């Protein structure tokens, strides 16, 4: 099975894997070779890729997953398109704390416009997820 985790900035993972574990609005799921084709959302949280007995975790901040057959090889292909994602080992807790404080300050500003508020809410959610993941490690 081929798994790809892709953001607008980079391909975080592309390669053979035994399974991908993620969460959608319908619940948690595990994709393995020969899985039925489907498309679903990928809720913010941990996405696990298991390859050769080694599990690598990614901090996903939302996106979509597509499972299907590669048109050339017929192999199962899983693609996670994420707006923002990173390997959990790369999460910087101090940076997340600073981002959380900055977002909270923007949200506390009574003159905060709607666009800034929306951006600050998203930044706060990303920072909170990163901090939860660093505490879990």
N, C-alpha and C positions, 0 to 999 in steps of 0.2 A: 504494500500500500504506500502511496506517495502522499506526504503531508506538506502543505505550504501554509506558513503564517506570514501574511503580507500586510504592511502598513503603507501609507502614502510615502513614507521616507525610506523604507527598507524592506527587504525580505529577511525576516528574522529566522525562519527555518524553512528549508526545502530539502526533503530527503525521504528515505525509506523509514517507515515507522510501523510498529505493531498495533498501536491504538492512539486515539486522541480522545481526551475526556474534557467535556465542557458543559456549560449550562445555558439553556434557552428559556424563553418565557413559558414553555411547556414543561420544563423540568430538566434535570441533568441527563446526560447521555454519553455513551461511549461508542465510538466508531472503530470498527475493526475491518480487516480485509473482507471483501465480498458483501459489505453492508449495502442495504437498499439505497437508491438515490434519494436525496432530499435536499431541501434548502430551508434554513431556519436562522433565527437571530442568534447572536452570541452575547449573552448578558455580561456585564462587567464582573470580573472575578478571575479565578485561576483557570488556565487551560493547561492540561497536562499532555505531553507527548511522550509516549513510551517507545523506545527504539532499542532493540537488543538488550532488554532488561534494565536499561537506564531511563529514568524518568527525568524529564526537564520540564520545569514549570514556567509559564508565561503569565504575566499580569496583563489581562485584556480589559480594555476600557469600553468595549462595545463594538459590535460589528455583525457580520453575517457569515454563516458557514454553508458551503455547498459540498455535497458528496455526490460523486458520479463516477463514471468510467472514463478513463483517459481514452480519447478517440483513436490514438495511434497504437497504444499497447493493450488496451482493454483492462488495465490495472485499475484498482480502486484509487481515486484521487480525492483528497479532502483539502479544501481551500478555506482558510479563515481569512476574511478581509476585515481588518480591524482599523478603526479610526486612529487609535493609539494603543500600542502594546510594547512590552519589553520583557526580557528575560527577568524572572524574579531576582536572580543573583545580581542584576545590574541596578536594582532599585536603591536609590540613595535616600535613606531615612531623613537625614538632615535637610536635604533639598525638599523633600515632601513636607516636612514641618514648616519650612519657610513658605512654600507655596500655599499651604493651608492657612497660615497667618495672613498672608497677602490677600487671599480670597475672602477670608473673614472680614478683613479691614474694608475691602471694597463693598461687601454686602452690608456692613454697618453704616456706610456713608449714606445719609438720607438723600443726597443729591445724585445717587447712582442711577444712571439711565438704564433702560431696559436691556440694551445690548450688553453693556458692561455687567449687569446683574446676571444675565444668562451665561456669559462667559465665566463669571466668578463662581456660579453654581456648578458648572462643569469642572472647573479647576478644583473646587473644594471636593467634589466627588472623586476625582482622580487622586488627589492627595490623601484622602481618607482611605481609599483602597490600597494605595501604596503603603501607608502606615500600618494598616491591618496585616498586610502580607509580611512586612518586616518584623512585626511582633510575633507572627506565627512561625518564623524560621528559627 
